[in-house]
């Protein structure tokens, strides 16, 4: 058996393609301060220069934007404004702020389209604010990010030493984490709230009407399974997860016709001759070797012609590069396990595990999740 290729091969000579030479030249010009001053004055390129200056400012001020959103969530500002128009003073009283502090938050959030000023001193929910209200998972994720931001207070230190981070201790399945008991409840709430919309997208893209059974691997407290049962009441549905997560699931008001099984997907026996497995936002949380082993184990447990459904955000998604390549890369690095992957990487892993046919199904919002379905050979 051939060994896997070195993921970090010795450096090769730089490419000689003219496009790369052009980019090197472009970068030298853009880094030149004399050119920057000239571009800011020239009518033909002033607009482009201004746009690039704003983009650069967004990079330097991004943390302030996220903290503005955090303040909006923590103060319940959007709930205060939901369905009505309020004055600055009334907002201040309801949010526990001084009028000047409330005005600062309102104007800052207006620039981010979270609030809108109808007339001077009168405020309502803005366009993005309405989207936040319609998706409770956003508020849960903002609160959760407090853990991530503490880890990223010194990003270079995290890149050099990822062994002891808040995120590693938050997620119960990360190797080396302390598995704090209170994190399980937060984990369950976060995953449940964030999966609702994604579950609908998955089932809209790949209906399960032709299946008799589904086993949702690492399915948490059963949010995906609940959405599945709402659409397909006759579908036999099982959720596999760690014992502490299953205990949490059984304590919730989960439908009785969803079966929960406490297991370790990497080491415990998997149900044999299964028809359909699903991995919903699972693989990117784990390193390559465990993922390869898991895919092989799932392939072995499937019956001939069975399917594996993989849904998660992926790198290389057009228009969402900052989500997969930036956000998830740093998040998973701080978590101490996993990495985001391209659809082609996941397809190659599935083929190496024995699957013979891998198809991608278009989802409504690929930035949130993309969907692959891998098939075990019928013969």
Secondary structure, 3 states (H helix, E strand, C coil): CCCCCCCCCCCCCCCCCHHHHHHHHHHHHHCCHHHHHHHHHCHHHHHHHHHHHHHHHHHHHHHHHHHHHHHHHHCCHHHHHCCCCEEHHHHHHHHCCCHHHHHHHHHHHHHCCCEEEEECCEEEECHHHHHHHHCHHHHHHHHHHHHHHHHHHHHHHHHHCCCCCHHHHHCCCCCCCCCCHHHHHHHHHHHHHHHHHHHHHHHHHCCCCCCCEEEEECCCCCHHHHHHHHHCCCCEEEEEECHHHHHHHHHCCCCCCEEEEECCCCCCCCCCCEEEEEEECCHHHCCHHHHHHHHHHHHHHEEEEEEEEEEECCECCCCCHHHHHHHHHHHHHHHCCCCCCEHHHHHHHHHHCCCCEEEEECCCCCCCCEEEEEECCCC
